[in-house]
Amino acid sequence: MNKKLIITALCLSAMTPMMAQNITGNVMNTKGEPLAFANVVLLNRTDSAFVKGAVSGEDGCFVIDSSCNGGIIKVTSVGYKTICKDCTGENVGIIKMEEDSETLGEVVVKSSLPKTILKNGGMTTTVIGSVLEKA
């Protein structure tokens, strides 16, 4: 009876770590503030295929319900540089994202009036600047 109990306990203790494998971590900016709603993706190392993904919460924490299997963690967020990190264990730790902002130099807005206007039950056509101008 003791042998059966010991064998059952050993089997259960061996299976428990295999069943509960999640990848966890925390996404922050360079100031140490949590970065909410960042995309966190687990990619296959051989062909960069998508395995599983998650979005960081408002506290910057994320959980991917998959085992690491030597994959790559890719973190993206609008306004920040993309980070790729080797997945070595269940806890990835803190991932710091750098800002990647670009400013526009100059914006020019152009407009033009329509060539044909309906007015007082009639239609007025502007010939200047059209093909009919030279006719």
DAWONOR-V728125 format. One record per residue. N is the residue number from 1. RES is the residue in one small letter. PHI is phi in degrees with one decimal (none if undefined). BURIAL is b if it has 16 or more other C-alpha atoms within 10 Angstrom, else e. Layout:
n res phi burial
N RES PHI BURIAL
N RES PHI BURIAL
This chain:
n res phi burial
1 m none e
2 n -64.0 e
3 k -65.1 e
4 k -64.6 e
5 l -67.0 e
6 i -68.1 e
7 i -64.0 e
8 t -62.9 e
9 a -64.4 e
10 l -65.1 e
11 c -62.9 e
12 l -65.3 e
13 s -70.0 e
14 a -76.5 e
15 m -83.4 e
16 t -59.7 e
17 p -65.8 e
18 m -73.6 e
19 m -81.8 e
20 a -107.3 e
21 q -117.7 e
22 n -124.8 b
23 i -97.9 b
24 t -123.0 b
25 g -177.9 b
26 n -139.6 b
27 v -106.8 b
28 m -134.5 b
29 n -87.2 b
30 t -68.8 e
31 k -85.1 e
32 g 87.1 e
33 e -88.8 e
34 p -65.2 b
35 l -106.7 b
36 a -82.1 b
37 f 61.2 b
38 a -84.2 b
39 n -82.8 b
40 v -121.0 b
41 v -127.8 b
42 l -96.8 b
43 l -112.9 b
44 n -73.2 b
45 r -67.8 e
46 t -72.5 e
47 d -130.4 e
48 s 57.3 e
49 a -76.1 e
50 f -67.3 e
51 v -106.2 e
52 k -149.3 e
53 g -149.9 b
54 a -156.4 b
55 v -121.7 b
56 s -70.4 b
57 g -79.4 b
58 e -65.7 e
59 d -90.8 e
60 g 85.8 b
61 c -82.3 b
62 f -138.7 b
63 v -138.6 b
64 i -109.5 b
65 d -85.9 e
66 s -156.6 b
67 s -83.9 b
68 c -69.6 b
69 n 50.9 e
70 g 68.4 e
71 g -81.3 b
72 i -120.7 b
73 i -95.8 b
74 k -117.3 b
75 v -117.9 b
76 t -131.1 b
77 s -157.4 b
78 v -64.4 e
79 g 88.9 e
80 y -130.3 b
81 k -71.6 e
82 t -72.2 e
83 i -115.7 e
84 c -117.6 b
85 k -138.9 e
86 d -67.0 e
87 c -93.2 b
88 t -110.5 e
89 g -161.9 b
90 e -72.7 b
91 n -109.5 e
92 v -78.7 b
93 g 90.5 e
94 i -94.1 b
95 i -108.7 b
96 k -95.9 b
97 m -103.9 b
98 e -93.1 e
99 e -68.9 e
100 d -134.8 e
101 s -104.4 e
102 e -125.8 e
103 t -105.9 e
104 l -78.6 e
105 g -76.5 e
106 e -153.4 e
107 v -122.7 e
108 v -116.0 e
109 v -110.2 e
110 k -116.8 e
111 s -146.4 e
112 s -148.1 e
113 l -77.8 e
114 p -67.3 e
115 k -73.0 e
116 t -121.3 e
117 i -127.3 e
118 l -90.4 e
119 k -146.9 e
120 n 52.4 e
121 g 75.6 e
122 g -126.6 e
123 m -120.4 e
124 t -111.7 e
125 t -116.1 e
126 t -90.4 e
127 v -90.4 e
128 i -64.3 e
129 g 85.2 e
130 s -118.7 e
131 v -66.5 e
132 l -73.5 e
133 e -61.5 e
134 k -87.8 e
135 a -78.0 e
